[in-house]
Amino acid sequence: MKRYEHLGWPMITFLREPIKRHISEYSMLQRTRPKVFARYKSIIDFCKKENRINIETKMLGGDLGKFSFVGVTEKYDESVNRFSKFLGVNISSYKSLNVAPNTLNIDKKILEKLRDINQEDMKLYNDALRMYK
């Protein structure tokens, strides 16, 4: 993000619920890179890696106010509609691509632990959700 700020262009981003994003990444690793997947004892072990903790906050600088447009994956249709208006063009249809089934059944205690690990990302995501109320 910082490497583009000096350009003065409108910045846009889409956020995904952080725990769903972790689960999706972990699941994809299981399906596509079994040798890498085998390095991790659990999804918590996977998510505790420093480069994965609060990754959205790190990538975006933690401040959604810098962005001209913020979309939310879980509100995709509404986000696309708002983005269409932001651009001043009609995005009337789109295809969802690269959608994989969630085959992981994760215990509520583990989900809570993942939320604790990624508190900054959860706050950032909730800030984005408030923009859609």
C-alpha positions as CSV (number, residue, x, y, z in Angstrom):
1,M,0.0,0.0,0.0
2,K,2.7,2.5,1.0
3,R,4.5,2.1,-2.3
4,Y,1.5,3.4,-4.2
5,E,0.4,6.3,-1.9
6,H,2.8,8.8,-3.5
7,L,1.0,8.4,-6.8
8,G,-2.0,10.2,-5.5
9,W,-4.4,7.7,-7.2
10,P,-7.6,6.7,-5.7
11,M,-6.9,3.6,-3.6
12,I,-9.4,0.7,-3.5
13,T,-9.5,-2.6,-1.5
14,F,-11.8,-5.5,-0.7
15,L,-11.7,-7.1,2.7
16,R,-12.6,-10.6,3.6
17,E,-13.6,-11.8,7.0
18,P,-10.2,-12.6,8.4
19,I,-10.9,-16.1,9.8
20,K,-12.7,-17.2,6.7
21,R,-9.7,-16.0,4.7
22,H,-7.3,-18.0,7.0
23,I,-9.5,-21.1,6.7
24,S,-9.7,-20.7,2.9
25,E,-5.9,-20.4,2.6
26,Y,-5.3,-23.3,4.9
27,S,-7.8,-25.4,3.0
28,M,-6.3,-24.5,-0.4
29,L,-2.8,-25.4,1.0
30,Q,-4.3,-28.8,2.0
31,R,-5.7,-29.4,-1.5
32,T,-2.8,-28.0,-3.6
33,R,0.4,-28.2,-1.7
34,P,0.2,-31.3,0.6
35,K,3.9,-31.2,1.4
36,V,3.7,-27.6,2.7
37,F,0.5,-28.4,4.4
38,A,2.2,-31.3,6.3
39,R,4.5,-28.8,8.0
40,Y,1.7,-27.5,10.2
41,K,0.2,-29.4,13.1
42,S,-3.1,-27.4,13.0
43,I,-4.8,-24.4,11.6
44,I,-3.7,-22.5,14.7
45,D,0.0,-23.4,14.0
46,F,-0.6,-22.2,10.4
47,C,-2.1,-18.9,11.5
48,K,0.4,-18.2,14.2
49,K,3.2,-17.7,11.7
50,E,4.3,-14.0,11.9
51,N,3.6,-13.4,8.2
52,R,0.0,-14.4,8.6
53,I,-1.0,-12.6,11.9
54,N,-3.1,-9.5,11.1
55,I,-2.0,-9.7,7.4
56,E,-4.8,-7.4,6.1
57,T,-3.9,-4.7,8.7
58,K,-0.2,-4.9,7.8
59,M,-0.9,-4.8,4.0
60,L,-3.4,-1.9,4.2
61,G,-1.6,0.1,6.9
62,G,-4.5,-0.3,9.3
63,D,-6.4,2.8,8.1
64,L,-9.3,2.4,5.8
65,G,-9.7,6.2,5.6
66,K,-6.9,6.2,3.1
67,F,-9.1,4.3,0.6
68,S,-11.5,5.9,-1.8
69,F,-13.4,2.6,-1.9
70,V,-13.7,-0.3,0.4
71,G,-15.5,-3.5,-0.6
72,V,-16.4,-6.5,1.6
73,T,-16.3,-10.0,0.2
74,E,-19.2,-11.2,2.4
75,K,-21.3,-8.3,1.0
76,Y,-20.0,-8.9,-2.6
77,D,-23.2,-8.0,-4.5
78,E,-23.6,-4.8,-2.6
79,S,-19.9,-4.0,-2.9
80,V,-20.0,-4.5,-6.6
81,N,-23.0,-2.3,-6.9
82,R,-21.3,0.5,-4.9
83,F,-18.1,0.0,-6.8
84,S,-20.1,0.3,-10.1
85,K,-21.4,3.7,-8.8
86,F,-17.9,4.7,-7.6
87,L,-16.5,4.1,-11.1
88,G,-19.5,5.6,-12.9
89,V,-20.0,2.5,-15.0
90,N,-22.6,-0.2,-15.0
91,I,-21.3,-3.6,-13.8
92,S,-24.4,-5.5,-14.5
93,S,-23.1,-9.1,-14.1
94,Y,-20.1,-11.0,-13.1
95,K,-19.1,-14.6,-12.6
96,S,-17.7,-16.0,-9.3
97,L,-14.5,-17.7,-10.2
98,N,-12.1,-19.7,-8.1
99,V,-14.7,-20.6,-5.5
100,A,-13.7,-23.7,-3.5
101,P,-15.9,-25.7,-1.1
102,N,-15.1,-25.3,2.6
103,T,-14.5,-28.8,3.7
104,L,-13.0,-28.0,7.1
105,N,-15.2,-28.3,10.2
106,I,-13.5,-26.1,12.8
107,D,-14.4,-26.1,16.5
108,K,-15.8,-22.9,17.9
109,K,-12.9,-22.7,20.5
110,I,-10.4,-22.8,17.7
111,L,-12.3,-20.1,15.8
112,E,-12.2,-17.9,18.9
113,K,-8.4,-18.5,19.3
114,L,-8.0,-17.5,15.6
115,R,-10.0,-14.3,16.3
116,D,-7.7,-13.6,19.3
117,I,-4.6,-14.0,17.2
118,N,-5.9,-11.7,14.6
119,Q,-7.6,-9.0,16.7
120,E,-6.3,-6.1,14.5
121,D,-7.7,-7.7,11.3
122,M,-11.0,-8.3,13.0
123,K,-11.2,-4.6,14.0
124,L,-10.3,-3.5,10.5
125,Y,-12.9,-5.9,9.0
126,N,-15.6,-4.6,11.5
127,D,-14.7,-1.0,10.5
128,A,-15.3,-2.0,6.9
129,L,-18.6,-3.6,7.8
130,R,-19.8,-0.4,9.5
131,M,-19.4,1.3,6.1
132,Y,-22.1,-0.9,4.8
133,K,-24.8,0.0,7.4
